[in-house]
Amino acid sequence: MAKGLEEKYPDDKKVNIMAFENAYRASDILKEDIIKNSTLSAEQIEEIATFPNTVTDRIVQNKEVDGKPVVEISDDFEAVIEQPKLSDPNSKPVKDAEYTDDIDKMLERKLFLVNGAHAATSYFGYNKGYEMMNEAFDDPEILADVKNLMTESGDVLVKEHGLDKDELEKFKESKLNRFLKTASHDTIERVGRDPVRKLGEKDRLVAPAIKAYDNNMPFENLAKAIAYAFKYDEVTDEKAQEINEFIKENSIKDAIEKYTGIKEDKRKELFDKIVSEYEKI
């Protein structure tokens, strides 16, 4: 992509470059990587390209057909684009996409309520020895914990972004129903993989927990999910093994500070709750 932009420069027509990826402000991340790999300066790249951020949501599942592993993509989807950053802010270049001038609100709605609930279910399910996501969702105890987690994250979204509570309840219900319908084809290992990324300070579990704590709101179920993520030790998952080796060599307290950015001296009640939940497992 960097080489393509070098060929294009100079050009008076800007190209839109959008990363439809499960990451917070993925287009910004892509832009920085393109700049690092280009002979053009950041200013020159900005003359010929714009990087609107997106929210993307589509279930991709592992499935077996005629004894062979294949990828199945669901019909249900969501694609949201940061309209003010488009080369023409009045345009709608992607058919059926939703356009917004507040991408953070849409990113966090999806990250907290979809990605967060999905990841938490996988970590709870893994601890009980399940292999498939439908086994985890069929467990009443896990489902109750996940619903409570979604309530905590949803309350944060209402507080932070002023989202309508009734609309948010409909969104939560629709996403949960979709999980229940599609979970029989999805593995715990696929959903839970790379806990290093999923435990990031701005990611699906830690970010809403921090926001809940900072706003004096309930965070107990989020803290529990974070603790179970630290207990995830799938042998085929390099990142899970990295975390578990770090805990063995140091401590769970050191791991929380290293991987989540939650500091004991700054957010003590949240920190202590994660430790206590971890020690209960």
C-alpha positions in Angstrom: 0.0 0.0 0.0 2.9 2.3 0.8 4.4 1.6 -2.6 1.0 2.2 -4.3 0.8 5.6 -2.7 4.3 6.5 -3.8 3.3 5.7 -7.4 0.2 7.9 -7.0 2.1 10.9 -5.6 1.5 13.7 -6.4 -2.2 13.5 -7.2 -4.9 16.0 -6.6 -7.5 13.3 -6.0 -7.4 11.7 -2.6 -8.1 8.0 -2.1 -10.1 6.6 0.8 -8.2 3.9 2.7 -10.3 2.1 5.3 -9.3 -0.9 7.5 -12.3 -3.0 8.2 -10.7 -4.8 11.1 -11.5 -5.8 14.7 -9.3 -3.2 16.3 -9.9 0.2 17.9 -9.4 2.9 15.2 -7.9 0.4 12.9 -7.5 2.8 10.0 -5.3 5.1 12.2 -3.2 2.0 13.0 -2.9 1.2 9.3 -2.0 4.8 8.5 0.9 4.8 10.9 2.2 1.5 9.5 2.0 2.8 6.0 3.9 6.0 7.0 6.6 3.8 8.6 7.0 1.8 5.4 6.9 4.7 2.9 9.5 7.0 1.5 6.8 9.7 1.6 6.4 11.9 4.7 3.2 11.8 6.7 2.3 15.2 5.3 2.7 13.9 1.7 0.6 10.9 2.4 -2.1 13.1 3.8 -2.1 15.0 0.6 -3.2 12.0 -1.4 -5.0 9.7 1.1 -7.5 9.8 3.9 -8.1 7.2 6.5 -11.6 7.1 7.9 -12.0 4.7 10.8 -14.6 2.0 10.7 -16.7 -0.4 12.9 -17.0 -3.8 11.4 -19.0 -6.7 12.7 -19.6 -10.0 10.8 -19.5 -13.5 12.3 -16.8 -15.7 10.7 -16.9 -19.3 11.7 -14.9 -22.5 11.3 -17.0 -25.2 9.8 -16.3 -28.7 8.3 -17.7 -29.6 4.9 -17.0 -33.0 3.4 -14.4 -33.6 6.0 -12.5 -30.4 5.2 -12.2 -27.2 7.3 -13.8 -24.2 5.7 -14.7 -20.7 6.7 -18.4 -19.7 6.8 -19.5 -16.0 6.9 -22.9 -15.1 8.3 -25.4 -13.0 6.4 -25.8 -10.6 9.4 -23.4 -7.6 9.3 -22.7 -4.1 10.4 -20.3 -1.6 8.8 -20.0 1.9 10.1 -17.7 4.5 8.5 -16.3 7.8 9.9 -17.9 10.1 7.4 -16.1 13.4 8.1 -12.8 11.8 7.3 -13.8 10.7 3.8 -12.1 12.5 0.9 -15.7 13.8 0.1 -17.5 14.0 3.5 -20.8 14.2 1.7 -20.3 10.9 -0.2 -21.4 7.4 0.8 -19.0 5.2 -1.1 -19.8 1.8 0.5 -23.3 0.4 -0.2 -25.4 -0.5 2.8 -22.8 0.9 5.3 -23.9 3.3 8.1 -22.1 6.6 8.3 -21.4 8.5 11.5 -19.6 11.7 12.8 -19.0 10.0 16.2 -17.0 6.9 15.5 -15.8 6.4 19.1 -19.4 5.9 20.2 -20.0 3.3 17.6 -16.6 1.6 18.1 -17.1 1.3 21.9 -20.7 0.0 21.5 -19.5 -2.8 19.3 -16.2 -3.4 21.2 -17.8 -3.6 24.6 -21.1 -5.3 23.9 -20.2 -7.6 21.1 -16.5 -8.4 21.3 -16.4 -8.1 25.1 -19.3 -10.4 25.7 -18.0 -12.9 23.1 -14.5 -13.0 24.6 -15.8 -13.3 28.2 -18.0 -16.3 27.2 -15.0 -18.0 25.7 -12.9 -17.6 28.8 -15.7 -18.7 31.1 -16.4 -21.7 28.9 -12.7 -22.7 28.6 -12.4 -22.8 32.4 -15.3 -25.3 32.5 -13.7 -27.5 29.9 -16.0 -26.7 27.0 -14.7 -26.7 23.4 -17.6 -25.1 21.5 -19.2 -21.7 22.1 -22.7 -23.1 22.2 -21.7 -25.3 25.2 -20.7 -22.1 27.0 -23.8 -20.2 26.1 -26.0 -23.1 27.1 -24.5 -23.0 30.6 -27.0 -20.9 32.8 -24.2 -19.7 35.1 -22.0 -18.4 32.2 -25.0 -16.9 30.4 -26.0 -15.0 33.6 -22.4 -13.7 34.1 -22.3 -12.6 30.4 -25.6 -10.8 30.7 -24.4 -9.0 33.8 -21.2 -8.0 32.1 -23.2 -6.6 29.2 -25.3 -4.6 31.7 -22.1 -3.1 33.2 -20.6 -2.2 29.8 -24.0 -0.9 28.6 -24.3 1.4 31.6 -20.8 2.8 30.8 -21.9 3.6 27.2 -25.0 5.4 28.4 -22.9 7.4 30.8 -20.0 8.2 28.4 -21.9 8.7 25.2 -25.5 9.4 26.1 -26.8 6.4 24.2 -30.5 5.7 24.6 -31.0 3.0 27.1 -33.9 1.4 25.4 -32.2 1.3 22.0 -29.1 -0.1 23.7 -31.2 -2.9 25.3 -32.5 -3.8 21.8 -28.9 -3.8 20.4 -27.7 -6.1 23.3 -30.6 -8.5 22.9 -30.1 -8.8 19.1 -26.4 -9.5 19.5 -26.9 -12.0 22.2 -29.6 -13.8 20.1 -27.1 -13.9 17.2 -24.5 -15.5 19.4 -26.9 -18.1 20.6 -27.9 -18.9 16.9 -24.4 -19.2 15.6 -22.4 -20.5 18.5 -22.7 -24.2 17.5 -20.2 -23.7 14.7 -17.7 -21.6 16.7 -14.8 -22.9 18.9 -13.8 -21.5 22.3 -10.2 -21.5 21.0 -10.9 -19.3 18.1 -12.9 -16.7 20.1 -10.5 -16.7 23.0 -7.2 -16.6 21.1 -4.6 -13.9 21.7 -5.5 -12.8 25.3 -2.6 -10.3 25.2 -4.6 -8.2 22.7 -7.9 -8.8 24.4 -6.6 -7.6 27.7 -5.3 -4.4 26.3 -6.0 -1.2 28.2 -8.3 0.1 25.3 -9.8 -3.2 24.4 -13.0 -5.1 25.0 -12.8 -6.0 28.7 -10.4 -3.7 30.3 -11.6 -0.4 28.8 -15.2 -0.7 30.0 -13.9 -1.9 33.4 -11.7 1.2 33.8 -14.5 3.5 32.7 -17.0 1.9 35.1 -14.5 2.2 38.0 -13.7 5.8 37.1 -17.4 6.7 37.0 -18.2 4.9 40.3 -20.3 2.3 38.5 -20.4 -1.5 39.0 -17.5 -3.4 37.5 -17.6 -6.8 39.3 -18.5 -8.9 36.2 -16.0 -7.2 34.0 -13.3 -7.8 36.6 -14.3 -11.5 36.8 -14.0 -11.8 33.0 -10.5 -10.2 33.1 -9.4 -12.7 35.7 -10.6 -15.6 33.6 -8.8 -14.2 30.6 -5.6 -14.4 32.7 -6.4 -18.1 33.5 -6.7 -19.0 29.8 -3.8 -21.3 29.1 -4.6 -23.0 25.7 -1.4 -24.8 24.7 -1.8 -23.9 21.0 -2.1 -20.2 21.8 1.3 -18.5 21.9 0.0 -15.4 23.6 -1.8 -17.3 26.3 1.4 -19.2 27.0 3.3 -15.9 27.2 0.9 -14.5 29.9 1.0 -17.7 31.9 4.8 -17.9 31.8 4.9 -14.3 33.0 2.6 -15.1 35.9 4.6 -18.1 36.9 7.9 -16.1 36.9 6.4 -13.0 38.5 2.8 -12.8 39.9 -0.8 -12.1 38.9 -0.4 -8.6 40.3 2.6 -7.9 38.0 0.7 -9.4 35.1 -2.3 -7.1 35.6 -0.1 -4.0 35.6 1.9 -5.2 32.6 -1.0 -6.4 30.3 -4.0 -4.2 31.3 -2.4 -1.0 32.4 -4.5 -1.1 35.6 -2.2 0.1 38.4 -2.8 -1.1 42.0 -2.0 2.4 43.4 -4.4 4.2 41.0 -7.4 1.9 40.7 -7.0 -0.2 43.8 -10.6 -1.6 44.2 -10.7 -2.7 40.5 -7.2 -4.1 40.8 -8.0 -6.0 44.0 -11.2 -7.4 42.5 -9.4 -8.9 39.5 -6.8 -10.5 41.9 -9.5 -11.9 44.2 -11.5 -13.3 41.3 -8.3 -14.9 39.8 -7.4 -16.5 43.1 -10.9 -18.0 43.3 -10.6 -19.9 40.0 
